[in-house]
């Protein structure tokens, strides 16, 4: 994986983002499109919720080598 230099501050995970992650997780499961197994912590949903929470009117960049699961919730591309 290429290395990246952090140029912006990192934001702590908020309660608001965790609540949104729970809602997104439930919606994905109800629609038959889970992004992880039922017993796993779903980091893709948590990342998407954090980006949505922080990104009101701003561009948020999440670096990943696998945007497939994030695409269900946010604009994600390679």
Order of alpha helices (4+ residues) and beta strands (2+ residues): alpha-alpha
